[in-house]
Amino acid sequence: MACYTAEMSFLRAGFVTLLLLAAACKPKAAPPPPPAPSPAPAAVSPRVEVAVTDEGFVPSRIPAKAGTPLTMVITRKTDKTCAREILFAGQEGKTELPLNKAVEVVYTPKAAGEIKFGCAMGMMIGGVLAVAE
């Protein structure tokens, strides 16, 4: 019977070893799915840098597209003109243009044609938005 017990002990040890090996050999987890594609970036409106100088608004002619917002980054670089504000023809309201500070003005032309812009007093027509369809 002593042989039987030693044999049983050996089998039991082998069985435990097999269980441990089986637990250690678990199949690898599937790799995580690829990340979802990021949403398309929002459309960026065209931007144009504009300076107010002794000569007026530079550039004085700016291309634009009807229905598409246009961002004008305007910096007044002189105090020798009346262009301390900007106003677009046919638009209510005006935007202050502090000296040596960039100001973003977003304008969305509604139809093709030319839209004049300039100082709020109407004395200085500084430029034209050339609006295409």
C-alpha positions, 0 to 999 in steps of 0.5 A: 500500500505504501507504493500506492500512496507514493503513486497517488502522491506523484499523480496528484502532484502531476495533476496540480502541475498540469492545472497550473500550466493550463492556467498559465497558458491562457490564450492571449486576449485579442488586440483592442480594435483600432480607434474610431476615425476622428471626425472631419475638422470643421471647415476653416474660413479663409483668413486675410491679414489687413493693415491700416496704414497712412495709405489706407487698408492694405490690401485694398482689394480682397477676394471672397466667395458668396456664402463663405465667411471671411476672416479679416485680421486687421491691425491699425498701424497708424493714428494719422487716419480716420480708420479707427473703426471698420464698417462694411457697406450695407451692414449695421454696426462697426468694429473698433480698431485699436492702435497696434492690436490685431482684431478679427472681423468675420464677414459673410458676403451674401451675394456676388459683387463688390462690397466696399468697406472703410472707416465708420464716418464714410470718409475713407473707403478703404477697400473692396471685397470682390465677391465671386459666386 
